[in-house]
Amino acid sequence: MEKQYRLLYDENLCIGCQACSVACRVENSVPDDCYRVQVHMQTIGIFPHLGMNYERLSCVMCENPPCVSVCPTHASFQSKDGLVHIDERACITCKYCILACPYHARFVNPIKNVVEKCTFCYETRVSKELNPACVSICPTEALSFGDMHQSNAFVAQKSQKEVLLFPKAHLRTKPKVAFIPNRKGMKS
Amino acid sequence: MSPMWGSVAQYTAIHWSWTIAIYLFLAGLSSGSIIVALLVKWNRHERSNSSIWDAMIKAGSVVAPTAIFLGLLLLVIDLGRPLSFYWLLIRYNVTSVMSLGVLFLLIYTPIVMVFMLLVFERSVIKYPLLAPLESLINLVKSFHSYAKIIEYFLFVTALCIGSYTGFLLSALYAIPLWNSPLLPILFLTSSLSSGVAVNILIGLLFFKSTINTESIKYLLVLDTRVILTELPLLGLFFIGMFYAGGDTPYAAKMALTEGFWAGIFWLGVIGVGLGLPLLTVIIAMRSHIYRVGYIVINSMVVILGVLMLRYYIIYAGQIYLG
């Protein structure tokens, strides 16, 4: 049966430890100065009224991926599970997909000279029923991952309970990554 | 947003640089020059001298294949993996404008090459090295009864080449300055403008013996009309962005007011590319003279302006995201 993956990022639980980023680099041998995932931090307000926001920046695995429709060689493609991958053999590195991505999730791997991005660790982990590296390492369970078709899965149950924010939802890309927005501290 | 660890360089990188800007320019120049050559052939083709080909047609037939070849070379060089370009030829994606562009180019490029061979048939026959091409020329000439249909087909293909470069950019909704339905028509009009300029320039420099002053006048009038169309199009382009939602109005504001590229737009694209040629026309009209020197300089100014428009759109689009 086809999967309906979802990755949840709970901004309330994130402590900005960057373990996800390190795990990703180790798992996928990401070259220096390139990032498949980043967590950025923003502190707002004046002491003692402070707020701290975290933002995860990575591929959001669109249901309607603009990077796939613009790719001239089908190197950027969507699997039957709806995940967006890159066929490195057919990638001519024209960088059209990098420009088409509203999330800036793609970059040119300077070593292999092909376009690269987050894959949800599909090859090495998810296809073997393991969680993506960033999810498995997260010490506060700010990240959770699973198949939405399984109603008893943690992600499915948490998605039911929480208010979800889909990044740049107005673009109708239908991301598979959802954020649970920060409720704590100053907002602006 | 301050990265605790990481870098925002990835989010602000210029992925398409001068090679693409020049390619867009060359593709426009090529299609523009062949369109102009065909227009002259259909409207202003009087046999006032020994050659059956007007200098404008000769110029177009040389510029079109040369420009498109140089452009394609730049396009391949710009790929991260130039030697893998053959994937573009064996796999097609109908939703990708780049793929459609490859199809158009595969049709367009051979036709403009054959067109050049036909125009320079006599020169080709002179060289023994080019002898094998003679049979090709004869083969093509055997279809002479379909000449008009082939010319119309070439005209339509050239329109596709001139506008697809605009669609290539306008298909990307991640980039506000590119995601405009006016971009293809804007690129097409400026292509036509550069086509007029380059044909006059090359015609005056290399094919002076077959120059027909009537066709030059016809083209200068045409160019004035094209420029007078391009100016309001540019206006509409930005007005449309200011009325759009999301980040688009901010991107438009920055692109018109901030930094080096705003300067290129106002001084280069508007001032040099459109303003100066209009000024020349006004002065020439007042004094009723068209001096060759003016025409040559005017043509170079127009071409420079068109090139700067491509540079501006490519760079400002990637820099000012709103």
Boltz contact constraints between the chains, C-beta under 6 A:
constraints:
  - contact:
      token1: [A, 16]
      token2: [B, 4]
      max_distance: 6.0
  - contact:
      token1: [A, 18]
      token2: [B, 5]
      max_distance: 6.0
  - contact:
      token1: [A, 35]
      token2: [B, 6]
      max_distance: 6.0
  - contact:
      token1: [A, 38]
      token2: [B, 6]
      max_distance: 6.0
  - contact:
      token1: [A, 40]
      token2: [B, 1]
      max_distance: 6.0
  - contact:
      token1: [A, 40]
      token2: [B, 3]
      max_distance: 6.0
  - contact:
      token1: [A, 41]
      token2: [B, 4]
      max_distance: 6.0
  - contact:
      token1: [A, 42]
      token2: [B, 1]
      max_distance: 6.0
  - contact:
      token1: [A, 69]
      token2: [B, 95]
      max_distance: 6.0
  - contact:
      token1: [A, 70]
      token2: [B, 96]
      max_distance: 6.0
  - contact:
      token1: [A, 71]
      token2: [B, 96]
      max_distance: 6.0
  - contact:
      token1: [A, 72]
      token2: [B, 88]
      max_distance: 6.0
  - contact:
      token1: [A, 72]
      token2: [B, 93]
      max_distance: 6.0
  - contact:
      token1: [A, 72]
      token2: [B, 96]
      max_distance: 6.0
  - contact:
      token1: [A, 72]
      token2: [B, 98]
      max_distance: 6.0
  - contact:
      token1: [A, 72]
      token2: [B, 99]
      max_distance: 6.0
  - contact:
      token1: [A, 73]
      token2: [B, 87]
      max_distance: 6.0
  - contact:
      token1: [A, 73]
      token2: [B, 91]
      max_distance: 6.0
  - contact:
      token1: [A, 74]
      token2: [B, 91]
      max_distance: 6.0
  - contact:
      token1: [A, 74]
      token2: [B, 93]
      max_distance: 6.0
  - contact:
      token1: [A, 90]
      token2: [B, 87]
      max_distance: 6.0
  - contact:
      token1: [A, 92]
      token2: [B, 79]
      max_distance: 6.0
  - contact:
      token1: [A, 92]
      token2: [B, 81]
      max_distance: 6.0
  - contact:
      token1: [A, 92]
      token2: [B, 84]
      max_distance: 6.0
  - contact:
      token1: [A, 92]
      token2: [B, 85]
      max_distance: 6.0
  - contact:
      token1: [A, 92]
      token2: [B, 87]
      max_distance: 6.0
  - contact:
      token1: [A, 93]
      token2: [B, 79]
      max_distance: 6.0
  - contact:
      token1: [A, 93]
      token2: [B, 80]
      max_distance: 6.0
  - contact:
      token1: [A, 93]
      token2: [B, 81]
      max_distance: 6.0
  - contact:
      token1: [A, 94]
      token2: [B, 79]
      max_distance: 6.0
  - contact:
      token1: [A, 95]
      token2: [B, 15]
      max_distance: 6.0
  - contact:
      token1: [A, 96]
      token2: [B, 98]
      max_distance: 6.0
  - contact:
      token1: [A, 98]
      token2: [B, 15]
      max_distance: 6.0
  - contact:
      token1: [A, 99]
      token2: [B, 15]
      max_distance: 6.0
  - contact:
      token1: [A, 99]
      token2: [B, 172]
      max_distance: 6.0
  - contact:
      token1: [A, 100]
      token2: [B, 172]
      max_distance: 6.0
  - contact:
      token1: [A, 100]
      token2: [B, 174]
      max_distance: 6.0
  - contact:
      token1: [A, 102]
      token2: [B, 174]
      max_distance: 6.0
  - contact:
      token1: [A, 104]
      token2: [B, 11]
      max_distance: 6.0
  - contact:
      token1: [A, 107]
      token2: [B, 10]
      max_distance: 6.0
  - contact:
      token1: [A, 108]
      token2: [B, 80]
      max_distance: 6.0
  - contact:
      token1: [A, 113]
      token2: [B, 80]
      max_distance: 6.0
  - contact:
      token1: [A, 113]
      token2: [B, 81]
      max_distance: 6.0
